[in-house]
Amino acid sequence: MVKRIRAKTVKSQKTNYQSSKTGRKKKPKKQQELHLLDLLVLDKEPITIIAIDPGSHRLGWSVSEIYLNKQNNNIDRVWRDRGTIYGRYTHGKNLESILDQIDSIVTKYKVTNIILEDYIFIPGKSAGTFVVPGLIGAIKYYWYGTTGLEPIMVEPGTWKKIICNNMRADKIMIMESLDKLLDKTIIDNIVDEFSKHKLKKDQDPQDCFDAIAIDLFVQLHLNNEIKEREAKVDEII
């Protein structure tokens, strides 16, 4: 069971919304730059991250160990595990079940950082309008109470831009990109695994693949940041 610890309330990031009174849409905020090099401590020893794609019915997750290769000054990655979390109960117990499963993974792999996909509300398209933000808030509360840290939030468009070169990439585009980045046997094994153990119609590997994509994004984004900083140093010199 997850150990319940009193913690300060963690304020969730604001999302764009449509006013119900006027019907006017607020101007979308400019996407904030994500500086992972400032958020992850990589200069001493490897760290273990878990990337989570939260959904209204299931959560995809992927665990990797990442470290700074001092020989070439690049971020290297060792993939540890991946999967999908399903709520086992209904109502409040369902949330407790999800947090317990996350806690088991965190404990097993000694996770040091959570990379969590943020929820962006899109009128007419977004699913889980009330469930997903609440789930994200619960994960934030759990992680803060356990480690004193906040999860690193990543907007969907941010990781899709790096992985798919398209901020609005759909499922097909994500899979096409992963086909290029991952060994085909890895993708086939995941698809076969879900096909053999499929219990419900809504159980498919897409959430798992999204989490893997977020996991890969972290490594690629970190290496991009390193190159950008090196380029700035060269300009000064």
Secondary structure, 3 states (H helix, E strand, C coil): CCCCCCCCCCCCCCCCCECCCCCCECCCCCCCCCCHHHHCCCCCCCEEEEEEEECCCEEEEEEEEEEEECCCCEEEEEEEEEEEEECCCCHHHHHHHHHHHHHHHHHHHCCCEEEEECCCCCCCCCCCCCHHHHHHHHHHHHHHHHHCCCCEEECHHHHHHHHHCCCCCCHHHHHHHHHHHCCHHHHHHHHHHHHHCCCCCCCCCHHHHHHHHHHHHHHHHHHHHHHHHHHHHHHHC
